[in-house]
C-alpha cells in the first residue's frame, strides 16, 4: 500500500493510492494515519478495504508527512562508502548515529535556510518507518519490525555540523530540514529495500544517482544495531544515509541558495520537490 496525508498543516486527511495511482480518501475509515495504524493489525485492516469503495480525491493540494506525529527521528551517517570517500572521512566500523531535532515536513514543503546559513546541503535517503516495538531484535527478524519505507531529504548545514563544535545534530536539526514522503509505502510492496535506485537534482542538474545496495550497513543490520541502544517504537523514523553527490563533495563545494529547487526520489517510493527560501519565519508556522 501507498499511504499519504493531504491538506494544510494541522488539518491533514488520511488517504491511500489505488492500483491506478488514484488518491482515495480514508477519512471514513480512520481518523488519521498514526503509529497505531502502522501495527501489523492496523495495516491488515487497511489492506482488507476495497479502494474502489473510497471517495476519490480530485486535488490533494499539499501533501503532508505520511503519518501524524512521528516519533524519534534517527539518522545514520556515512553509510555509503563512496559518500564517505567524497567527504574525506574513513568508512565507519559501526553505524554513526545522530538525531534530527526538526519536526518533519511534507515532501514538497519549502526548505528554509537558517539566518546565518552559508553551507546548507542536500542528501537523498531511504527512510525506514517502524511498525512494531523493537528492543534487542535479531538480524534475522529485524525487517519484520518495519512497517514501510519513504523518501527523506536529510538537509544538512555543513558549517553547523562540522565547524561549530559538538555533535552533528546542530547541523541536522534546523527547522524544515526533514522533508518526508510523499508516501509511506508498506514493506510488502517495496520487497527488497537493498535494491532501490535513488537520485537528486538541484535546479535540474543531477548530483546524486545511487542505489541502496551500496549501503555499508543494510536495513536489517541498522534496525538490529539501533535496537541494542534504544527501544524503537511504532512511528519512529530511521534515515539510512546518502550516496555520493552531496554539495560538500563537489569541487568546489556547492550549497543551496534562496530560489533553488531540489527534486529527489527513490524507486517505487515517489518524488519530492522543495523550493529553497531565505529565512522567513512565516514559512515555519
KEMIFI-780591 format. One record per residue (C-alpha): residue in three letters; x, y, z. Coordinates in steps of 0.001 Angstrom, whole numbers, padded with zeros to 6 digits, always signed. Layout:
% residues N
alaXYZ...
END
This chain:
% residues 285
unk+000000+000000+000000unk+000913+003619-000512unk-000399+005707+002370unk-000367+009501+002499unk-001866+012530+004200unk-003051+015619+002365unk-004208+019087+003319unk-002938+022178+005172unk-000575+021802+008109unk-002518+020517+011107unk-005566+019654+009001unk-004264+016694+007014unk-006586+013865+005997unk-005549+010201+005557unk-005535+008612+002125unk-004191+005743+000046unk-003316+005346-003610unk-005176+002665-005525unk-003573+000414-008136unk-004110+003090-010786unk-002414+005797-008737unk-005707+007481-007859unk-005815+009045-004407unk-008611+007662-002199unk-009826+009381+000971unk-009573+007177+004079unk-011364+009623+006395unk-014455+007426+006591unk-012332+004509+007810unk-009697+006043+010091unk-009288+009461+011678unk-005634+009712+010674unk-002515+007676+009927unk-000835+007230+013291unk+001642+004923+014972unk-001256+002617+015809unk-002226+002425+012143unk+001227+001021+011367unk+000844-002078+013532unk+000509-005393+011680unk-003170-005486+012634unk-003739-001891+011575unk-002150-002399+008176unk-004023-005667+007677unk-007312-003840+008258unk-006425-001271+005602unk-005392-003975+003126unk-008834-005551+003505unk-010524-002396+002180unk-011540-002250-001478unk-010109+001126-002606unk-012926+001446-005148unk-015354+001941-002235unk-013467+005038-001077unk-014069+008569-002410unk-011617+009856-004997unk-009595+012937-004114unk-009728+015256-007114unk-006953+017553-005903unk-004793+016656-002924unk-003192+020086-002725unk-000399+019967-000178unk+000977+016515+000693unk+001835+016269+004378unk+004083+013975+006391unk+002662+010454+005772unk+001963+009795+009449unk+000824+012062+012246unk+003326+012902+014978unk+006262+010652+014044unk+008376+009511+016955unk+012160+009567+017156unk+013894+010872+014012unk+017109+008842+013973unk+019760+009127+011258unk+022781+007168+010084unk+025893+008974+008860unk+028432+007920+006234unk+026565+004742+005362unk+027770+004610+001746unk+031490+004041+001249unk+031709+006284-001821unk+029974+009095+000069unk+032475+008725+002931unk+035280+008976+000387unk+033936+012176-001192unk+033771+013857+002224unk+037275+012688+003195unk+036003+010526+006049unk+037006+006992+006975unk+034495+004196+006402unk+032928+003628+009840unk+033372+000315+011637unk+029978+000716+013302unk+026985+002819+012278unk+027274+006525+013096unk+024020+007636+014734unk+022627+011111+015268unk+019235+012741+015778unk+017208+015279+013879unk+015570+017779+016195unk+013388+019244+013466unk+009706+018483+013136unk+009402+016541+009863unk+007909+018480+006963unk+005919+017418+003922unk+007615+016196+000787unk+007092+019441-001123unk+007216+021945+001726unk+009917+024628+001396unk+013429+024331+002770unk+014021+027479+004806unk+017674+028452+005204unk+018713+029347+008762unk+019503+033030+009228unk+023282+032592+009231unk+023493+029612+006890unk+026223+029537+004232unk+026580+025769+003682unk+023158+024128+003546unk+023415+020804+001687unk+021141+018081+000309unk+021023+014292+000896unk+018531+011845-000618unk+017981+008976+001807unk+015825+005905+002264unk+013613+006289+005309unk+012541+003328+007442unk+009326+003604+009453unk+008961+001269+012416unk+005649-000542+012882unk+006308-002849+015848unk+008120-002179+019131unk+011727-003329+018691unk+014194-003955+021507unk+017292-006164+021161unk+015972-007669+017956unk+017966-010188+015940unk+019326-009542+012466unk+017159-012340+011088unk+013947-010847+012453unk+014790-007151+012078unk+012850-006420+008879unk+009648-007797+010398unk+009567-004711+012659unk+009440-002345+009675unk+006037-001013+008615unk+007237+000710+005486unk+009650+002992+003687unk+009714+006557+002407unk+011887+009207+000782unk+013748+011587+003119unk+015858+014629+002276unk+018383+014820+005116unk+019056+018520+004678unk+022275+019492+006470unk+024034+022752+007330unk+027687+021719+006990unk+029215+024633+008882unk+026965+023985+011852unk+027589+020230+011570unk+031366+020182+011125unk+032836+023535+012153unk+030885+024676+015209unk+031941+022034+017756unk+029928+019339+019457unk+027861+016712+017677unk+026463+016649+014146unk+022964+017326+015458unk+023114+021116+015331unk+023672+020994+011576unk+020949+018415+011026unk+018074+019620+013171unk+017255+023071+011803unk+013598+023781+011028unk+012407+022314+007673unk+015493+020061+007439unk+013498+016813+007249unk+011110+016551+004275unk+009418+013123+004305unk+007206+011361+001786unk+005166+011794-000319unk+004066+008313+000703unk+004626+005648+003285unk+004981+002528+001126unk+004381-000632+003129unk+007204-003148+003352unk+005332-005863+001459unk+005022-003609-001585unk+008653-002489-001511unk+010093-006003-001402unk+013892-005861-001207unk+014880-002478+000280unk+018507-003103-000721unk+017950-002652-004447unk+016279+000727-004898unk+017567+003402-007271unk+017758+006906-005780unk+018551+010317-007232unk+018592+014043-006518unk+018689+017130-008766unk+019287+020777-007929unk+017907+023259-010460unk+017597+020427-012964unk+021199+019215-012609unk+021688+015627-011456unk+024018+015492-008438unk+023127+012190-006777unk+022496+008917-008592unk+022818+005822-006405unk+021278+002594-005223unk+020589+001246-001739unk+022605-001911-002498unk+025820+000055-001840unk+024974+000719+001814unk+027707-000259+004252unk+025152-001304+006884unk+021903-002636+005418unk+018414-002031+006789unk+018247-005243+008815unk+021600-004557+010451unk+020597-000971+011277unk+017314-001960+012958unk+019163-004680+014871unk+022000-002329+015854unk+019887+000634+016931unk+017629-001619+018997unk+020649-002501+021159unk+020831+001120+022352unk+017235+002346+022407unk+013795+000850+022056unk+012246+001578+018688unk+008516+002290+018780unk+005876+002369+016050unk+006175+005663+014198unk+009914+006062+014781unk+011922+007013+011680unk+015390+005931+010609unk+017090+007849+007806unk+019697+005461+006481unk+022420+007534+004805unk+023075+009017+001398unk+025003+008020-001729unk+027708+010301-003191unk+026960+013597-004894unk+026255+015921-001973unk+027196+019575-002226unk+030064+019181+000224unk+031688+016664-002106unk+031710+018907-005181unk+034936+020594-006265unk+034481+023362-005321unk+031607+022671-002899unk+028105+023748-003953unk+025456+024732-001439unk+021787+025654-001555unk+020756+029262-002090unk+017498+031206-001963unk+015397+030343-005016unk+016957+026941-005740unk+014729+023943-006492unk+015594+020475-005162unk+013951+017405-006721unk+014613+013886-005448unk+013154+010419-005451unk+013574+006716-004771unk+012342+003884-006972unk+008761+002997-006055unk+008595+005492-003186unk+007710+008689-005047unk+009338+012066-005552unk+009805+015287-003622unk+010264+018880-004830unk+011337+021657-002492unk+011822+025332-003140unk+014677+026822-001106unk+013859+030052+000703unk+015861+032606+002628unk+014947+032847+006292unk+011242+033600+006655unk+009579+032782+009961unk+006159+032808+008278unk+007126+029660+006354unk+007705+027778+009604unk+004211+028198+011053
END
